[in-house]
Amino acid sequence: MQSRGIYTLANDRVYDQLIALLNSIEANVDSDIPVLVIPFDQHIKKIVQEIDSRPNVNLFQNGYSIQRWEKFAQQIWAVHPIAQSKWFTTLPTKNIGLHRKFATFDGPFDQFVFYDADSLAMKPLDDIFEKLNTYDFVFNDWEHQKPVGKTALDLALVSQTGCCDEIQVRTKLHCSSFFGSKREIFAERELFVLQQRLIEQQEVSWIPRWWDDAFLFNYLTLRSDRPQFNFTLSSDVQERTGNCADADPFININNVLYNEQGLKPIHRLHYMNYSSEDFAVSAEERTLTSVTKRFFCTIVF
């Protein structure tokens, strides 16, 4: 039987967000499903203490994988057109930890789902794992609807190469805050080939934003040419839902959130436009965060 699990990425700065996510997984997904927390950086003292209190949660400790992905990201961003400008001085380090989420592909789970820490899990993952029997990547977002100039890949530039036309590229766009996939995708040989294309064939110019893990991920999934599925492009309209806490309307029915249009069950609630401070509460107050009071009433944290 295939092993299945969940990954997230966190440090002590997002401690309260992580607590909310872990509790939502326990309540809404599966109380026994294994969860691995990838350390964003070395500041994980509180997280380690919390992990020790949860039997199904562990710290991701594959240091080689973390270093592999950080090195890859640094090498790619170093040759990006922005890095070649006269204003460039040195590579930033602030968000290098975001690229550690790609260590999921080196982890122990044959099939997995990744949640950003600023998310709440809303329902079981059976439909995602079912899709992974057919597809290598599963997404649930609306990145493909972004206007020209805001997309994760330069649509015109990619289409000019003959790789894909603009419509094909657009249907393959996605975010990196929530995805399902499988282990050993982007193994060393495959990643080396992609790196050569990015650097030697200058395909890094396909990526319009510098130092963005989601934009880089879009390149990797497009160029890997593996089958992918996005629930928001499903032929079944009941699978097309929103996920943003500050933008999409939801309805609470018997303490379960549904997409307002069509009363569709949602996979997750994403607090992408809220800072970690919005979740910071005392131990006594952790039963419900102030942000969640406004948008979400289905989980007792």
N, C-alpha and C positions, 0 to 999 in steps of 0.2 A: 504494500500500500504506500502511496506517495505521502511524504511528510508535508504538512502544511503549517504555515505560521504567519505571523505579522511582524513587521519591522516599523520602527519609528526612529526619529533623530532628535536628540535633545541634550541640553546641558542644564545647569542649575538656574540659569536665567529664565527658562521656560518650565520650571518645576511644577507650578500650579496648573499650567496647561497640560503637562504630561499626566498629572494625577487625574484630571478630567477625562483625558483620552483613555487612560487605562481603565477607569471606572466605567466608561461608556462601552468599551470592548467587553468587559466582564458582564455588563447588564444586557447589552443588545446583540452581541456577536456570539460569544461562547466563553463561559467562565473558565474553561480548561484549555483553550487554544494557546499555544506557546507564543510569547512576545519577546522579541529582542530589541533592546534600546541601543542604537548606535550613538556613541558619544560625539557630540558636535565639536568638543574640545576637551581640555583637561579639567575643566571646572564641573565636576560631576559628584561632589561629595554628598549632597542631599539626594541626588538621584540614586546613588548606590545604596544609601540607607533605605530608601523606599523600595528598591528592587529586592532587597533582602527580606522584606516583609511580604512579598508576593511570590508564591511558589511557582507560578507559571511565567514569571517575568525574569529575564536575565540580561546582563550586559553583553553586547557584541564585543568580542575580544580578539578578532582577527586583525592584528596590527599590520600584517603584511598587506591585506586587502585595502585597509584605510590608506596606507602609504602609497599603494599602487594607484589609487584613484586620485589622490591629491597630486601626485607627481604628474599623472596624465593631464589633469586640469591645468596645472601650472605651465606645462609644456605647450599646450594648445593656446592658452590665453597669451602666452609670451609672443606668439607670432600673429596674433589678431591684428587687423589694420589699426585699431586704436593704440595698441602697444607699440606700433611702428611710427606713431606720430611724433612730432618734435616736442610735444608737451609731456610725453611719457618719461617717467623717471624710474619707477620700480613697480613690480607687481604688488598689488594689495594683498593683504592676508585676512582681512575682516571676514569675508564670506567663503573662505576656502573650505570650511567645515560643511557647507551645504553640499559639496560634491561627495561627501562621505556617504550620502544616501545610496550611491551606486554600489557600495559594498554589499548591498542586498543580493547582487548577482553572484557573489562569492560565498554567501552564507549557507547554512545547513538545510534550509527548506527547499524541497523540490518545487513547490508552488508557494507563492507568498503574495501578500498584499502590503503595500507601504502606505502609511498615513503620516502626513506632517503632524507635528505635535500640537499645532493650533487647530485641531479638528476634534470632532466627536463622532464616534461610530454610531450609526443609526439602525443597522439591521444586519442579520447574518450574511456571510460571504459566499453562500452556496452558489449563487448565480455567477459570481466572478470565477470561482474555482471550476465551475462547469465550462465557462468560456475558455479557460486555460487549457482544456483538453483539445481545443481546436486552434486557439491563437497563442502567440508568444507574449503579446502585450495586451493588457486590458485597461482602458481608461474610462473616466466618467467626468467630462468637463466640456466646456463650450469654447475652447481656444480657437477652434476652426471658424468661429464667427467673427473673430476680430477683424477690424478693417485693415486694408493694405497700409503698411507702415508701422503696424503694431504687432504683426505676427512674429512668431519665434524664428522663422526662417524667411529669408528674402525670396518671396515667391517668384518674382521676375527673374532674378539671378539664377535660381535653381532651374527654372523651366528653360532658360537659355542654354543650359548645358545638355539638355536632352534627357536628363535623368527622369523627370516627371513633368507633366504640364501643371499649370497653376492650380487647376481644380483637384488633381490628384494629390499635390502637396498639401493643399488646404485640408483635405479630409484626413490627413495623417497628423495634423498638429494636435498637441496635447500639453497639459501642464505636468509638473513633477510632484505635486502635492499629494497625489493619490493615484496609485497604479498597481495592477497585478502583473506578475511575471513569473519567471522560472530561474532556477539556479544554473550557473555555467553559461548563460548568455554573456557575451562580451568577455569570453576567456582571453588569455593573453595573446594568442595568435590573431584572433578576430579584432581585438582592440588595437593591435599593432598595425593591421591593415588600415583601419579607420584613421589612426593617427597619421599614417603616411599620406592618406588622401587629404586630410585636413592641412597638413604642413607642406608637403612637397607639391601637391596639386592645388594648393591654396584654397581648398574648399572651406577653410575657416571663414572666408569672406561671405559664405552663405548665412553666417550667424550675425545678425545685425546688432545685437547687444553684447557688450563685453562683460565677461565675468558673471555670466548668468547660467546657473546650473540647468534650469528648465530649457533654455534655448539650446544649450549643448546637448541635452538629452534628446531634443527633437531631431537634431542632426544624426545622433547615434541610431535612433530607431528608424529614421528614414533610410539611411545608408545601409543599415543591416539587412533591409529588405525582408524582414520577417512579418508574418501575418499579425495584424493588430485589430482590435475591436474597441469602439468607443460607444458606450451606452447612449450618448446623446445623438448618435447617428443611426441608432437601431431602427429597423423596419417596424418594430413594435413600439408604438407611441407611449405605452405604459412604462417603458424603460427610460424615457427621456425626462430627466428631472433637474432641478436646480440644486445648488449646494452651498451658496454663499450666505452667511448669516446676516450680512448687511444689505443684501440686494434682492435675494429671491424670497417671495412670499410663501409661507408655510402655514398649515393648519394643524392644530393639536386635537386629535381625536382619541379619547381614552388614553391619554399620556403617550401617544405615538405621533411623531411629526410626519406629515404628508406634504408633497408638493401641492400647492393650492390649486393649480390647474390640473384637473383630472384625478385629484386625490391619489397621487402616486407615491408609494413608499420610497424614501431616499436612502442612499448609501451612507452619506456623511453630511455633517454640517461643518463648514470651513469658516474660521474666524480670521481670514487672511488679512483683513485691514485693521485688526486690533493689535495693540502692542501687548507685550508680556505683562506690563504693569496693570492692564485691565483685568488680568486674572489673579493678580497678587492678593492673597487674602491670608488672614491668620489661621492657625490650626482650628480654632473654634468656629471660624466663619466658613471653613472649607466645605460645608454641606451644600452650598450653592453660591457660585460666583455672581457678582453684580452684572457682568455681561450676559451670563446665561439666564439670569432672571428676566432680562428683556427679550431674549430671543428663543429660549429653550427651556421647557418644563418637564422633560421626560426622564431625566437622569437625576438620581439622588447621589451626589458626589461623595 
